[in-house]
């Protein structure tokens, strides 16, 4: 599965597939310096259960790391994945999300 990054100026999308098979994770700059808000993931119903959303998150997290940025996990799926796997994602979570037990 090829995942591509679509930069939209003030934000962007990590996407896989086209048309009815398009899955995506959207992000935008956070109000916190050097942070991105991962605000939405979507996988078409007929493609769910194949780990596509997790692969999108992994690509987006790799991008954040490469840019030296942290992540605000606003999307419920991203937040849940970060909570289940702090060893994989704990280094990119914004400090603002850590002390309140939100991650």
N, C-alpha and C positions, 0 to 999 in steps of 0.2 A: 504494500500500500504506500503510495507516494503522498507525503504531506507537504504542502507548499505554504509559504508565508506570503500573505497579501498585505502590504503596508498601505494604510489608508490615511497617511499623514498623522492625524491625532488619534492613533489607534490602529488596529489591524485585525486580521483573521488568520488562523491556522486552519487549513481546509484540506479535506481528502475527498476525492470523488467529484462528480458533476451532476447537475440536474437533480433528479429524484434520489440519487445516491450520494448527494453532498452532505458531509458531516463537517462541523466546524466548532472552533473555540474562538470567541471574540475577546478582545482586550482593549483597554484604553489607558491613557496616563492617569495615575492616581493624583490626589491632591497632596500626596506625600512625595517629597523629592526622591528621584531615582526609583520610583515604584510603578508597577503596572497593576491595573485591576483586571483580573480574569473574571469577566462578568457573565458569560453565557457559553454553554456547550450544547450542541444539538447533534444527535445521530438519528437518522430516519428509523422508524420503528422496525422495518424489515431488515435492518443491519445491526440492531442492538444485540448485546450479548457476545460480541466478537472482540471486545477490548479496544474498539476504535477510539472511544472517548479518552481512555487512559493514554493511548498513544498520542493523541492530540495534546493532552496535558504535558506529557513528557517532552514533546517538541517545544511547546511554549515555555516550559521551565528551562530547557536548555538555552533557548533564546534569551530569556531573562538573565540567566547566569552569564552568558557571553557578553551581554550588555552591562553587566555589573549592577543589575537592578534586583529589587525585591518584589514580592507579589502580594497583592491583597486578594484573597480568595473569596470574591463576592458570590460567585456561582455556587449553588448548593452542591453540585457534583464535585467541583474542585475542592471545596471546603471539606467534604466528606473524605475524599481521597487523601488530602493532606493530613487529616486527623488519623486515618488508618495507617499511614506510612510516614510518620515523622522522620524516620531515618533517611528517607529518600527526598523529602521536600522541606524539612525543617530549616535548612540553610537559606531558603529563599523567602520564607514568610516574613512579612513586615514585622518590625518590633511592636508596632501598635496592636497587632493581632495576637501576639504571644502572651502578654501578662493577664489577659482577661479570660483565658481558657477557651478562647474562640477557636484556637488551633492547638 
